[in-house]
């Protein structure tokens, strides 16, 4: 697979003149759209920030926060939200307040290998076999899409990421060398992590999945949509009875699938600096760089019952969102009054 112009086809998810309203959720209930933001019928940009709500409405509160954070830093690009069929009509309407397009997608599900640690199993077992669903973004009618998880907030304009060569992602985690103890196959001979924009060879990715190392961060991935790539990726995921069986990497199934798919095709990845996905309680990990995007990693999330960790950045975004759209307040709990330590949060 060489880097190429994306395949275009009427089979794409949306934004094609022949798409029927029943296949275009934001066109289904025009009377319900907020007057302040009626979704557009066609893209206004060549690029889009994309995220996903699946397994019901639970992540809608996070989705609204990440989109509002992008509005606050004045992104120039479209905001697209993919939702699975089990997301309710009321959530569609809520998402339309801040997103340009809300698109229904089907689940991509397949059995995958058992996660390595009890902590990972506790956090991901209930949805890990559906984690491939995010790669529906390869079907969207844009030149480039930047998938961002719903548990992130953008603190500084990050539109420059679209200028990188796709595929691109973050090849660094705080518990791997030189910051932690896990193996890191991407370090230079002098022990330094790869620079922003540096190419990651296919051989390094293949080496990572065979060792106790890691691959591309699934929370932040820049891709060039292509229908053929999407279909080939689905075949790759479902080729074996259990995806990823026998691999030693600590990464999740969604991360392994997209990383290996391009690596097996001989395509190099582009490294995104870790400042674009900093775990909220490990801010010093990005130092001395400026922090651009925060990742609210772990469970429970700030909008979920039982979270007693009032992250000021995340709640600052939500407070501003609710000031503009007070009707969304029912999606959010009261701000916690106390802060617990990370051990109590299960991180």
C-alpha positions as CSV (number, residue, x, y, z in Angstrom):
1,X,0.0,0.0,0.0
2,X,1.6,3.2,-1.1
3,X,0.4,6.6,0.0
4,X,-2.1,7.7,-2.6
5,X,-5.2,9.7,-3.3
6,X,-8.2,8.3,-1.4
7,X,-10.8,6.2,-3.2
8,X,-14.1,8.0,-3.6
9,X,-17.4,6.1,-3.8
10,X,-21.1,6.6,-3.4
11,X,-20.9,3.9,-0.8
12,X,-19.3,6.3,1.7
13,X,-21.1,7.0,4.9
14,X,-22.5,10.4,4.1
15,X,-22.1,13.7,2.3
16,X,-22.9,12.2,-1.1
17,X,-25.8,13.7,-3.1
18,X,-27.6,10.3,-3.3
19,X,-27.5,9.5,0.5
20,X,-31.1,8.8,1.7
21,X,-32.2,10.8,4.8
22,X,-32.7,7.6,6.8
23,X,-29.0,6.9,6.4
24,X,-28.1,10.4,7.5
25,X,-29.1,10.8,11.2
26,X,-28.7,14.5,11.3
27,X,-31.2,14.8,8.4
28,X,-33.7,12.6,10.2
29,X,-35.2,15.1,12.6
30,X,-34.7,18.6,11.1
31,X,-37.3,20.1,13.4
32,X,-35.2,19.2,16.5
33,X,-32.0,20.9,15.4
34,X,-30.9,23.8,17.7
35,X,-31.3,27.0,15.8
36,X,-27.8,28.0,16.8
37,X,-26.1,25.2,14.9
38,X,-28.1,23.5,12.2
39,X,-25.8,20.7,10.8
40,X,-24.5,21.2,7.4
41,X,-25.3,18.9,4.5
42,X,-21.8,19.0,3.1
43,X,-18.3,19.4,4.5
44,X,-17.0,23.0,4.8
45,X,-13.4,21.8,5.1
46,X,-11.1,19.2,3.6
47,X,-10.2,18.1,7.1
48,X,-12.2,17.0,10.1
49,X,-11.8,16.2,13.8
50,X,-13.7,13.0,14.4
51,X,-14.8,11.1,17.5
52,X,-17.2,8.3,18.4
53,X,-20.0,7.5,20.8
54,X,-20.9,3.8,21.0
55,X,-22.5,1.4,23.5
56,X,-25.3,3.8,24.3
57,X,-25.2,7.4,25.5
58,X,-22.6,7.2,28.2
59,X,-19.8,9.1,26.4
60,X,-22.0,11.9,25.1
61,X,-21.0,14.3,27.9
62,X,-17.3,13.7,27.0
63,X,-18.1,14.2,23.3
64,X,-19.7,17.6,23.9
65,X,-16.7,18.7,26.1
66,X,-14.0,17.8,23.5
67,X,-16.0,19.4,20.7
68,X,-16.6,22.6,22.7
69,X,-12.9,22.7,23.6
70,X,-12.1,22.6,19.8
71,X,-14.6,25.5,19.3
72,X,-12.9,27.5,22.0
73,X,-9.5,27.2,20.4
74,X,-11.1,28.2,17.0
75,X,-10.4,25.1,14.9
76,X,-10.8,25.8,11.2
77,X,-12.0,22.3,10.5
78,X,-15.3,20.4,10.6
79,X,-16.3,18.5,13.8
80,X,-17.8,15.1,13.1
81,X,-19.3,12.7,15.6
82,X,-19.9,9.0,14.7
83,X,-22.6,7.3,16.7
84,X,-23.7,3.6,16.8
85,X,-27.4,2.6,16.3
86,X,-27.9,2.2,20.1
87,X,-27.3,5.9,20.7
88,X,-30.7,7.7,21.4
89,X,-32.4,10.4,19.4
90,X,-32.0,12.8,22.3
91,X,-28.3,12.3,22.3
92,X,-28.2,13.0,18.5
93,X,-29.9,16.3,19.2
94,X,-27.5,17.2,22.0
95,X,-24.4,16.5,19.8
96,X,-25.8,18.7,17.1
97,X,-25.4,21.7,19.4
98,X,-21.6,21.6,18.8
99,X,-20.9,19.2,16.0
100,X,-21.2,20.0,12.3
101,X,-22.1,16.4,11.4
102,X,-23.5,13.5,13.5
103,X,-23.1,10.3,11.5
104,X,-24.6,6.8,12.3
105,X,-22.1,4.0,11.8
106,X,-22.3,0.2,12.3
107,X,-20.3,-1.7,14.8
108,X,-17.1,-3.3,13.8
109,X,-16.8,-6.2,16.2
110,X,-14.5,-9.3,16.5
111,X,-13.1,-11.4,19.2
112,X,-9.7,-10.2,20.3
113,X,-6.9,-11.4,22.6
114,X,-7.2,-11.2,26.3
115,X,-5.8,-7.9,27.7
116,X,-2.6,-8.4,29.7
117,X,-3.3,-6.7,33.0
118,X,-6.2,-6.9,35.5
119,X,-6.4,-3.1,35.3
120,X,-6.8,-3.2,31.5
121,X,-9.4,-5.9,31.7
122,X,-11.4,-3.9,34.3
123,X,-11.3,-0.8,32.1
124,X,-11.8,-2.2,28.6
125,X,-13.3,-5.7,28.7
126,X,-16.9,-4.6,28.3
127,X,-16.2,-2.9,24.9
128,X,-12.8,-3.9,23.6
129,X,-14.2,-6.3,20.9
130,X,-16.1,-3.2,19.5
131,X,-13.1,-0.9,19.7
132,X,-12.5,-1.4,16.0
133,X,-15.7,0.7,15.3
134,X,-13.7,3.9,15.4
135,X,-12.0,3.0,12.1
136,X,-15.3,3.8,10.3
137,X,-13.7,7.2,10.0
138,X,-11.8,5.8,7.0
139,X,-15.1,6.0,5.1
140,X,-15.7,9.7,5.7
141,X,-15.5,12.0,2.7
142,X,-12.6,14.1,3.8
143,X,-9.0,14.3,2.6
144,X,-7.8,13.8,6.2
145,X,-9.4,13.0,9.5
146,X,-8.0,13.2,13.0
147,X,-9.7,10.8,15.3
148,X,-9.7,12.0,18.9
149,X,-11.2,10.1,21.9
150,X,-14.2,11.6,23.7
151,X,-12.3,11.8,27.0
152,X,-9.9,14.4,25.8
153,X,-9.9,18.2,25.8
154,X,-8.0,20.6,23.5
155,X,-6.2,23.4,25.3
156,X,-4.4,25.0,22.3
157,X,-5.2,25.1,18.6
158,X,-3.8,21.9,17.1
159,X,-4.9,22.2,13.5
160,X,-1.3,22.0,12.5
161,X,-1.5,18.2,13.0
162,X,-3.4,18.0,9.7
163,X,-0.2,19.1,7.9
164,X,1.6,15.9,9.0
165,X,1.8,12.9,6.6
166,X,-0.8,10.3,7.5
167,X,-1.0,7.8,9.1
168,X,0.2,9.6,12.2
169,X,-0.1,9.0,15.9
170,X,1.7,9.3,19.2
171,X,4.5,6.7,19.8
172,X,5.1,7.4,23.5
173,X,3.5,6.4,26.8
174,X,4.4,7.7,30.3
175,X,5.1,4.2,31.7
176,X,7.7,3.3,29.0
177,X,11.3,4.3,28.8
178,X,12.8,6.9,29.2
179,X,10.0,7.9,31.7
180,X,9.0,4.4,33.0
181,X,10.1,0.8,32.9
182,X,8.3,-0.7,29.8
183,X,10.4,-1.4,26.7
184,X,10.3,1.3,24.1
185,X,11.5,0.2,20.6
186,X,11.2,3.8,19.2
187,X,14.0,5.4,21.2
188,X,17.1,6.6,19.3
189,X,20.5,5.1,20.0
190,X,21.1,8.0,22.4
191,X,17.9,7.0,24.3
192,X,15.7,9.9,23.1
193,X,12.1,9.5,21.9
194,X,11.3,10.3,18.3
195,X,10.8,13.9,17.3
196,X,7.5,15.5,16.2
197,X,7.0,14.6,12.5
198,X,9.7,11.9,12.5
199,X,8.8,8.8,10.5
200,X,8.3,5.5,12.3
201,X,9.4,2.6,10.1
202,X,7.1,-0.4,9.5
203,X,9.8,-2.7,11.0
204,X,9.7,-0.9,14.3
205,X,5.9,-1.3,14.6
206,X,6.2,-5.0,13.8
207,X,8.9,-5.4,16.4
208,X,6.8,-3.6,19.0
209,X,3.8,-6.0,18.6
210,X,6.2,-9.0,19.1
211,X,7.6,-7.6,22.3
212,X,6.3,-6.1,25.5
213,X,6.3,-2.7,23.9
214,X,3.5,-0.5,22.4
215,X,2.2,0.8,19.1
216,X,0.3,3.9,17.9
217,X,-1.9,5.6,20.5
218,X,-5.5,4.9,19.5
219,X,-6.7,8.1,21.2
220,X,-5.2,10.4,18.6
221,X,-4.8,9.1,15.0
222,X,-4.5,11.1,11.8
223,X,-5.7,9.1,8.7
224,X,-6.4,9.6,5.0
225,X,-9.9,8.2,4.4
226,X,-10.0,5.5,1.7
227,X,-12.8,3.1,1.1
228,X,-10.5,0.3,-0.1
229,X,-8.3,0.7,3.0
230,X,-11.4,0.5,5.2
231,X,-12.6,-2.8,3.5
232,X,-9.1,-4.3,3.6
233,X,-8.7,-3.3,7.3
234,X,-12.0,-5.1,8.2
235,X,-10.7,-8.2,6.4
236,X,-7.5,-8.0,8.3
237,X,-9.2,-7.7,11.6
238,X,-11.5,-10.7,10.9
239,X,-8.9,-12.9,9.2
240,X,-8.2,-14.9,12.4
241,X,-10.7,-16.3,14.9
242,X,-9.2,-14.2,17.6
243,X,-7.5,-10.9,16.6
244,X,-4.0,-10.4,18.0
245,X,-3.8,-13.8,19.5
246,X,-0.1,-14.5,20.4
247,X,1.1,-10.9,20.2
248,X,3.0,-9.6,23.2
249,X,2.4,-5.9,23.0
250,X,0.7,-4.0,25.8
251,X,-1.5,-2.0,23.4
252,X,-5.2,-2.5,22.7
253,X,-6.8,-4.3,19.8
254,X,-7.9,-1.0,18.0
255,X,-4.3,0.3,18.3
256,X,-2.8,-3.0,17.1
257,X,-5.1,-3.3,14.1
258,X,-4.5,0.1,12.6
259,X,-0.8,0.1,13.4
260,X,-0.1,-3.3,11.9
261,X,-2.5,-2.7,8.9
262,X,-0.3,0.1,7.6
263,X,3.0,-1.5,8.7
264,X,2.2,-4.8,6.9
265,X,1.6,-2.7,3.8
266,X,5.1,-1.1,4.1
267,X,3.7,2.3,5.1
268,X,5.7,4.4,7.6
269,X,3.8,6.1,10.4
270,X,4.5,9.8,11.4
271,X,5.2,10.5,15.1
272,X,3.0,13.1,16.9
273,X,4.6,14.7,19.9
274,X,3.3,13.5,23.3
275,X,2.2,17.1,24.1
276,X,-0.9,16.4,22.0
277,X,-2.1,13.6,24.4
278,X,-1.0,14.2,27.9
279,X,-2.7,12.2,30.7
280,X,-4.2,14.8,33.0
281,X,-2.5,13.6,36.1
282,X,0.9,13.3,34.4
283,X,1.3,16.8,33.0
284,X,5.0,16.9,33.7
285,X,5.4,14.1,31.1
286,X,5.1,16.7,28.3
287,X,7.7,19.0,29.8
288,X,9.3,21.2,28.8
289,X,6.9,21.4,25.8
290,X,3.7,23.4,26.0
291,X,0.7,21.2,26.7
292,X,-1.8,21.1,23.8
293,X,-4.3,18.3,24.5
294,X,-5.3,16.6,27.8
295,X,-6.4,13.0,28.0
296,X,-8.7,12.2,30.9
297,X,-7.5,8.6,31.1
298,X,-8.9,6.0,33.4
299,X,-12.3,5.3,35.0
300,X,-14.6,6.7,36.2
301,X,-14.6,9.6,33.8
302,X,-15.4,13.1,35.2
303,X,-19.1,12.8,34.0
304,X,-19.6,9.3,35.5
305,X,-21.0,8.5,38.9
306,X,-18.4,8.0,41.5
307,X,-15.7,10.3,40.1
308,X,-14.3,12.6,42.8
309,X,-11.5,14.1,40.8
310,X,-12.5,17.7,39.8
311,X,-10.0,18.3,37.0
312,X,-10.0,22.1,36.6
313,X,-9.3,22.1,32.8
314,X,-12.1,19.6,31.9
315,X,-14.6,21.3,34.2
316,X,-13.6,24.7,32.9
317,X,-14.6,23.6,29.4
318,X,-17.8,22.1,30.7
319,X,-18.7,25.2,32.7
320,X,-18.3,27.4,29.6
321,X,-20.3,24.9,27.5
322,X,-23.2,25.0,30.0
323,X,-23.0,28.8,30.2
324,X,-23.8,28.9,26.5
325,X,-26.1,25.9,26.5
326,X,-27.7,25.4,29.9
327,X,-30.1,22.8,28.6
328,X,-27.2,20.4,28.4
329,X,-26.7,20.5,32.2
330,X,-28.7,17.4,32.8
331,X,-25.9,15.4,31.1
332,X,-23.4,16.4,33.8
333,X,-23.1,15.6,37.5
334,X,-22.4,18.3,40.1
335,X,-18.7,19.3,40.2
336,X,-16.9,17.1,42.8
337,X,-15.9,19.0,45.9
338,X,-12.8,16.9,46.8
339,X,-9.9,15.4,45.0
340,X,-8.8,11.8,45.5
341,X,-5.5,10.3,44.8
342,X,-4.8,8.4,41.6
343,X,-4.7,5.0,43.3
344,X,-8.4,5.4,44.4
345,X,-9.3,6.2,40.8
346,X,-7.8,2.8,39.6
347,X,-5.2,4.3,37.3
